[in-house]
Amino acid sequence: MGVPERLAERMSMAEQHEYLRTRFSRRTMIRGGAVTLGAVAGGAFVPGATAQAATPATATRTETVDGALVAPFGRHLAYGNDPRTEITVSWQVPVTVKKPFIRIGAQPWDLSRRIEAEVRTLYTPAGVGASADHTQYYLHAELTNLRPGKTYYYGVGHAGFDPAEPHLLGTLGTFTTAPAHKAPFTFTAFGDEGVGYHGLANNSLLLGQNPAFHLHAGDIAYADPAGAGKTADTGFDSRVWDQFLAQTESVAKSVPWMPAYGNHDMEAWYSPGGYGGEEARWNLPDNGPDKKNLPGVYSFVYGNTAVISLDANDISFEIPANLGISGGTQTRWLEAQLKKFRASPDVDFVVVFFHHCAYCTSTAHASEGGVRQEWVPLFEKYTVDLVINGHNHQYERTDVIKGNEVAKKLPIGGTAYPETEGVVYVTAGAAGRSLYAFSAPDSYEGHENEADSVASFVNLKDGKQNETVAWSRVRYLDYSFLRVDVTPAPKGHYTTLKVQGIAETGDRIDHFTVARKAK
């Protein structure tokens, strides 16, 4: 793929460089709507790899600003259907630009592959909240056929702003694909972030954990502060998303940021189902049951762990704007996924995350009866290893639960065996928004205050129903997030999830282990 030998004999090094630059320009590499990456230095690309660049759904306005004066921002990554070979790089620009693209390579000094980006224009019309007559420009580049377990360098730009220029090399980012085989890794999770100091502080701590990916359990930016999924709500400001993506860029530009959608993410002014805005901003795996109505429902496998993202708005009795939107399709898809992953010889653990809590004793939202009715029986049937929720702005962790009862007490530092015991649920909704409250005293690592029973309630179809529960094991009312370390093991030996609650201070507030025999 280099300079032909006879030509090389007659060319200087500078002439050879110009020959290769011209030969492998974007124009000469486009084939049938896809851009061929081919092999580059370091062997990071699979020959014939492609990056899809879809045609913009909405035409952008005529450029009025010199592209050299416009810097991209809000970079965020997401896996495709296969984290080993697929990833999307997404970003934002404040005004329309010409010919947006991504450069990618195996080394920071080799960004010779230039790939066209898709533009998704999101217009918020006059009369909608505080951000009337506002247009946002989101850009996405889907990369496929990457090599597993490899680190890539990339830069995003447009006409007039080329990240390969020496003075812009500081704008480069990196990402690493999932390994081809089982290997130890870490991931992080939280929900209910919003924009502000505490979200920023948690993001800084997240980056220090060196996670392979991050799960966001819904209520992402809070551009709609009401959270009821209704057009009658006031206070909506689409520009909050600009602030949010700028805030999370320090992590999301290198760590795939995988969200589930919460009630504050149903922005009713964008159809269908209030998810049109989310579809503009994110490019998530498309392997869910209903990409149109449930764009936040998907799954992926990283190493020995399958991860499933669900949309609990579909089954929420408490906030029913989208209740029944899937017509039962999501629950049927969930069971099929659980059955598939449990049968897979490559998957040991199954982690499920979504917004509304199955089990929580918050005095605000507490527990969602729709989740207990529709999904908890499936979690138990297929011995799900860990369920992560948000919605309630605090940290709470249950004992091992089965049949709505404590199957086994799980003290701080304890070990759960889901194959024979039951499921552990964690509420990690203290990423940044204002905190809620508990009806019982806090009880966390170093400050245990065990309560045999806690007064709470569950949201049912006919309203709230009070309950007294024994499963509330850890309660922490301050900002925090979840860290999970996954350690594979030889077949027949115990592989583990080591789960830790980490406070915004950096202190550990909880830790426990989930163990099961490796396949």
C-alpha positions in Angstrom: 0.0 0.0 0.0 3.1 2.3 0.0 4.7 4.2 -2.9 5.5 1.9 -5.9 9.2 0.9 -5.9 10.0 2.6 -9.3 8.2 5.8 -8.4 10.0 5.8 -5.0 13.4 5.8 -6.7 12.6 9.0 -8.5 10.8 10.8 -5.6 12.1 12.8 -2.6 10.6 11.9 0.8 8.4 15.0 0.6 7.1 14.0 -2.8 6.4 10.4 -1.5 4.4 11.9 1.4 2.4 14.0 -1.0 1.8 11.0 -3.3 0.4 9.0 -0.4 -1.6 11.9 1.0 -3.3 12.3 -2.4 -3.7 8.6 -3.0 -5.4 7.9 0.3 -7.5 11.1 0.4 -11.2 10.7 1.4 -12.2 11.3 -2.2 -10.3 8.3 -3.4 -11.4 6.0 -0.6 -15.2 6.4 -0.6 -16.8 3.3 -1.9 -20.5 2.9 -2.0 -21.3 5.2 0.9 -18.6 3.8 3.2 -15.1 4.9 3.9 -12.4 2.1 3.8 -9.9 2.5 6.6 -7.5 -0.2 5.6 -4.3 -1.2 7.4 -2.2 1.5 9.0 0.9 1.7 11.1 0.8 -0.5 14.2 -1.7 -3.0 12.7 -4.7 -1.4 14.5 -7.1 -1.5 11.6 -8.7 -4.5 10.0 -8.3 -4.3 6.2 -11.6 -3.3 4.6 -12.9 -1.7 7.8 -15.6 0.9 7.3 -17.1 4.0 8.9 -20.7 4.6 8.0 -21.7 8.2 7.2 -25.4 8.7 6.8 -27.0 11.6 4.9 -28.2 14.3 7.2 -31.9 14.1 7.8 -32.3 17.9 7.9 -30.4 20.3 5.8 -28.2 22.7 7.8 -28.2 26.5 7.2 -25.8 28.2 5.0 -22.5 28.7 6.7 -22.2 32.3 8.1 -19.1 31.7 10.3 -15.6 31.0 9.2 -14.9 27.3 10.1 -11.5 28.2 11.5 -13.3 30.2 14.2 -15.5 27.3 15.3 -14.2 24.6 17.7 -16.1 21.3 18.2 -17.0 20.5 21.8 -19.0 17.9 23.8 -17.2 14.8 22.5 -18.8 11.6 23.7 -18.3 8.0 22.7 -20.7 5.0 22.6 -20.3 1.4 21.6 -22.0 -0.1 18.6 -23.5 -3.5 18.8 -20.1 -5.1 19.3 -17.7 -3.2 21.6 -14.8 -5.2 20.2 -15.1 -3.7 16.8 -17.6 -0.9 16.8 -17.7 2.6 18.3 -19.3 5.9 17.6 -17.6 9.2 18.1 -20.1 12.0 18.6 -19.7 15.8 19.2 -21.3 19.1 18.8 -20.7 22.5 17.1 -22.4 25.7 18.1 -23.2 26.8 14.5 -23.5 25.1 11.2 -20.2 24.1 9.6 -19.1 22.7 6.3 -17.8 19.1 5.7 -17.5 17.8 9.3 -15.3 14.8 9.6 -13.2 12.7 12.0 -9.6 11.8 11.6 -8.5 8.5 13.1 -5.2 6.6 13.3 -3.1 4.1 15.3 -0.8 6.9 16.4 -1.3 10.5 17.2 1.0 11.5 14.4 -0.8 9.3 11.9 -4.3 10.6 11.4 -4.3 10.1 7.7 -7.8 8.5 7.6 -10.4 11.2 7.2 -14.0 10.1 7.5 -17.2 12.2 6.8 -19.5 12.7 9.8 -23.3 12.6 9.9 -25.0 15.8 11.0 -28.2 15.7 13.1 -29.9 19.0 13.4 -32.2 19.6 16.3 -34.5 22.6 16.2 -36.4 23.9 19.2 -39.2 26.1 17.8 -40.5 29.3 19.3 -42.9 28.9 22.2 -41.0 25.9 23.7 -39.6 26.7 27.1 -36.6 29.0 27.6 -34.7 28.0 24.5 -37.2 29.0 21.8 -36.0 29.2 18.2 -32.7 27.5 19.0 -30.9 25.0 16.7 -28.3 22.5 17.8 -25.9 20.6 15.6 -24.8 17.1 16.6 -22.3 15.1 14.6 -21.7 11.4 14.6 -19.1 9.1 13.0 -19.7 5.3 13.3 -16.6 3.2 13.1 -16.8 -0.5 12.4 -14.4 -3.4 11.9 -11.9 -2.0 14.3 -9.4 -4.4 16.0 -10.3 -5.7 19.4 -8.3 -4.5 22.4 -6.6 -1.6 20.5 -6.2 2.0 21.3 -7.0 4.5 18.6 -6.3 8.3 18.3 -8.9 10.6 16.8 -9.6 14.2 16.1 -12.9 15.8 15.0 -13.1 18.8 12.7 -14.7 20.5 9.7 -13.7 22.8 6.8 -11.3 25.3 8.3 -10.6 23.3 11.5 -8.4 20.3 10.9 -7.3 18.5 14.1 -4.2 17.1 12.3 -2.7 20.7 12.2 0.1 21.0 14.7 -1.6 23.8 16.7 -4.7 21.7 17.1 -3.1 18.4 18.2 -4.1 19.2 21.8 -7.7 18.5 20.7 -7.1 14.8 20.0 -8.8 12.1 21.9 -8.4 8.3 22.3 -10.6 5.3 22.7 -9.8 1.6 23.3 -12.0 -1.2 21.9 -13.1 -4.2 24.0 -10.7 -7.1 24.2 -11.3 -10.2 22.1 -11.1 -12.5 25.1 -12.1 -12.4 28.8 -9.9 -10.1 30.8 -10.2 -8.0 34.0 -11.8 -4.6 33.6 -13.6 -1.9 35.5 -16.8 0.0 34.8 -18.6 2.8 36.6 -22.2 3.8 36.9 -24.6 6.5 38.3 -27.8 8.3 37.5 -29.4 11.7 37.9 -26.5 13.9 37.0 -27.6 17.2 35.6 -25.2 20.2 35.3 -23.4 21.6 38.2 -20.4 21.3 40.6 -21.3 17.8 42.0 -21.7 16.3 38.5 -18.3 17.7 37.6 -16.7 16.4 40.7 -18.0 12.9 40.2 -16.8 13.0 36.6 -13.3 13.8 37.8 -13.4 10.9 40.1 -14.8 8.6 37.4 -11.8 9.3 35.2 -9.5 8.3 37.9 -11.1 4.8 38.1 -9.9 4.2 34.5 -13.2 2.5 33.5 -13.7 0.7 30.3 -17.1 2.3 30.0 -19.7 4.2 32.1 -23.4 3.5 32.6 -25.7 6.4 33.1 -29.0 5.2 34.7 -31.1 8.0 33.3 -32.2 11.6 34.1 -29.1 12.7 32.2 -29.0 16.5 31.8 -32.3 17.8 33.2 -33.1 20.2 30.3 -36.7 19.4 31.3 -36.8 20.1 35.0 -40.4 18.9 35.4 -39.8 15.3 34.3 -43.4 14.4 33.6 -43.0 14.0 29.9 -45.7 16.6 29.0 -45.6 19.5 26.6 -47.5 21.6 29.2 -44.4 21.6 31.4 -42.5 24.9 31.7 -38.9 25.6 32.1 -37.5 23.3 29.4 -34.2 24.6 28.0 -32.5 22.6 25.3 -29.3 24.6 25.8 -28.7 22.7 29.1 -27.6 19.9 26.9 -24.8 22.0 25.5 -23.6 22.6 29.1 -24.0 18.9 30.0 -22.0 17.6 27.0 -19.2 20.2 27.7 -19.2 19.1 31.4 -18.9 15.3 30.7 -16.4 15.7 27.8 -13.4 15.1 30.1 -14.6 11.5 30.6 -16.8 10.8 27.7 -14.2 11.7 25.0 -12.3 8.6 26.0 -14.8 6.4 27.9 -17.9 5.1 26.2 -20.9 6.8 27.9 -23.8 4.4 27.8 -27.1 5.9 28.9 -30.6 4.6 29.8 -33.4 7.1 29.6 -35.3 8.4 32.7 -38.4 10.4 33.1 -36.5 13.7 32.7 -35.3 12.4 29.3 -38.8 12.3 27.9 -38.7 15.7 26.2 -42.3 15.7 24.9 -41.6 18.5 22.3 -39.6 16.0 20.3 -41.4 13.0 18.8 -41.8 10.1 19.0 -42.3 9.5 22.7 -40.3 12.5 23.6 -37.0 10.8 22.5 -36.4 12.8 19.3 -33.9 15.0 21.0 -32.1 12.0 22.5 -31.9 10.4 19.0 -30.1 13.6 17.8 -27.6 13.6 20.7 -26.7 9.9 21.1 -25.8 7.1 18.7 -26.4 3.9 20.7 -26.5 0.2 19.8 -29.5 -0.5 17.6 -30.1 -4.1 18.7 -33.1 -3.3 20.9 -36.7 -4.3 20.2 -38.0 -1.0 18.9 -35.5 1.6 17.8 -38.2 4.2 17.0 -40.1 4.1 20.3 -37.4 2.7 22.6 -34.1 4.1 21.4 -32.5 3.7 24.8 -33.1 -0.1 25.0 -30.1 -2.1 23.9 -27.5 -4.6 25.0 -23.8 -5.2 24.6 -21.2 -7.7 25.8 -17.8 -6.6 27.2 -15.5 -9.5 28.1 -17.4 -12.0 30.2 -20.2 -9.5 31.1 -23.4 -8.8 29.3 -25.0 -5.4 29.9 -28.7 -4.6 29.2 -30.2 -1.1 29.1 -33.9 -0.8 29.7 -36.5 2.0 29.5 -38.6 1.9 32.6 -40.7 4.8 31.4 -42.5 2.0 29.5 -43.7 0.3 32.7 -43.8 3.2 35.2 -47.0 3.6 37.2 -45.6 6.7 39.0 -44.9 8.8 35.9 -47.1 7.3 33.2 -46.4 9.6 30.2 -44.9 6.6 28.2 -46.6 3.8 30.1 -47.2 0.9 27.7 -45.4 2.5 24.8 -43.9 -0.8 23.7 -47.1 -2.8 24.1 -45.1 -5.5 26.0 -42.4 -5.8 23.3 -39.7 -4.6 25.7 -40.4 -7.2 28.3 -40.5 -10.0 25.7 -37.2 -8.8 24.3 -35.7 -8.7 27.8 -36.5 -12.3 28.5 -35.1 -13.3 25.1 -31.9 -11.4 25.9 -31.6 -13.0 29.4 -32.2 -16.4 28.0 -29.6 -15.9 25.2 -26.9 -14.6 27.6 -27.4 -17.3 30.1 -27.0 -19.9 27.4 -23.9 -18.2 25.9 -20.6 -19.9 26.8 -18.8 -16.5 26.6 -21.0 -14.7 29.2 -20.7 -15.2 32.9 -22.3 -12.1 34.3 -25.5 -10.2 33.4 -25.8 -6.6 34.6 -29.1 -4.7 34.0 -29.5 -1.0 34.4 -32.4 1.4 34.0 -33.9 4.4 35.8 -36.8 3.7 38.1 -36.0 1.7 41.2 -37.1 -1.8 41.8 -36.2 -1.5 45.5 -35.5 1.8 47.3 -36.7 3.4 50.5 -36.3 7.1 49.5 -39.0 9.4 50.8 -39.3 10.8 47.3 -39.9 8.2 44.6 -39.2 5.0 46.6 -39.9 1.8 44.6 -41.6 1.3 41.2 -44.3 -1.4 41.2 -44.3 -1.7 37.4 -40.6 -2.8 37.6 -41.5 -5.4 40.3 -44.4 -6.6 38.3 -42.8 -6.9 34.8 -39.1 -7.4 35.3 -38.2 -8.6 38.7 -39.6 -12.1 38.1 -37.4 -12.3 35.0 -34.3 -11.1 36.9 -34.9 -13.9 39.4 -35.7 -16.5 36.8 -32.5 -15.8 34.9 -30.4 -15.0 38.1 -29.3 -11.5 37.0 -26.1 -10.7 38.9 -26.6 -6.9 39.5 -29.3 -4.4 38.9 -28.4 -0.7 38.8 -31.0 2.1 39.1 -31.2 5.9 39.5 -34.3 8.1 40.0 -33.9 8.4 43.8 -31.1 10.9 44.5 -29.0 8.9 47.0 -27.1 5.7 47.4 -28.9 2.6 48.6 -28.1 -1.1 48.3 -30.3 -4.1 49.2 -29.7 -7.4 50.7 -30.0 -10.4 48.3 -33.7 -10.4 47.3 -35.9 -13.2 46.0 -39.7 -13.2 45.9 -39.8 -9.7 47.3 -38.2 -10.9 50.5 -34.7 -11.0 51.9 -33.2 -14.3 50.7 -29.9 -13.5 52.5 -28.5 -10.7 54.4 -25.6 -9.1 52.6 -23.4 -7.0 55.0 -20.8 -4.6 53.8 -17.9 -6.8 52.5 -20.2 -9.8 52.0 -20.6 -12.0 48.9 -23.7 -12.9 47.0 -24.2 -16.0 44.9 -27.0 -15.2 42.4 -27.1 -18.7 40.9 -28.6 -20.0 44.2 -29.6 -17.0 46.3 -31.2 -14.1 44.5 -30.6 -10.6 43.1 -28.9 -7.5 44.6 -30.2 -4.0 43.6 -28.2 -0.8 43.9 -29.7 2.7 43.6 -26.9 5.0 42.4 -28.9 8.2 41.8 -26.6 10.7 43.6 -24.5 11.8 40.6 -25.2 15.6 40.9 -28.8 16.7 41.4 -30.2 17.8 44.8 -30.4 15.0 47.3 -33.5 13.4 48.6 -34.0 11.8 52.0 -34.4 8.4 53.8 -36.9 7.5 56.5 -34.2 5.6 58.4 -30.7 6.7 59.5 -27.8 6.5 57.1 -25.8 3.2 57.3 -22.6 2.9 55.3 -19.1 1.6 55.6 -17.5 2.8 58.8 -20.9 4.2 60.0 -23.1 1.1 60.2 -26.5 1.7 61.7 -28.5 -1.5 61.0 -32.3 -1.2 60.8 -34.3 -4.4 60.9 -37.3 -2.6 59.3 -37.6 0.6 57.2 -40.9 2.3 56.4 -41.3 3.0 52.7 -43.8 2.7 49.8 -44.2 1.3 46.3 -45.9 3.0 43.4 -48.7 0.9 42.0 -51.3 1.4 39.3 -53.8 2.7 41.8 -51.3 4.9 43.7 -48.8 4.6 46.5 -48.9 1.6 48.8 -47.0 1.8 52.1 -44.7 -1.0 53.0 -42.3 -1.9 55.8 -39.1 -3.6 54.4 -36.2 -5.5 55.8 -34.0 -5.4 52.6 -32.4 -1.9 53.0 -28.8 -2.7 53.9 -26.8 0.4 53.0 -28.0 4.0 52.9 -25.8 7.0 52.1 -27.2 10.5 51.6 -24.6 12.3 49.7 -23.1 12.4 46.2 -21.6 9.2 45.0 -21.2 6.7 42.1 -20.6 3.0 41.6 -17.4 1.2 40.6 -17.5 -2.4 39.5 -14.3 -4.5 39.0 -14.8 -7.6 36.9 -12.3 -10.5 37.3 -12.7 -13.5 35.1 -11.7 -17.0 36.2 -10.9 -20.4 34.6 -13.9 -22.6 33.9 -15.5 -24.0 37.1 -13.8 -21.4 39.3 -15.5 -18.4 40.8 -15.4 -15.2 38.7 -16.3 -12.1 40.5 -17.9 -8.6 40.4 -16.4 -6.5 43.1 -18.9 -3.6 43.6 -18.0 -0.4 45.5 -19.9 2.7 46.3 -17.6 5.7 46.1 -18.4 9.0 47.6 -17.7 12.4 46.0 -15.0 12.7 48.6 -13.3 9.6 47.3 -14.2 7.6 50.4 -15.6 4.1 50.0 -19.1 3.9 51.4 -20.0 0.3 50.5 -18.4 -2.8 49.0 -19.6 -6.3 48.3 -18.9 -9.1 45.9 -21.0 -11.0 43.4 -19.6 -14.5 42.5 -20.6 -17.2 40.1 -18.8 -20.1 38.6 -17.2 -19.3 35.2 -18.4 -21.2 32.1 
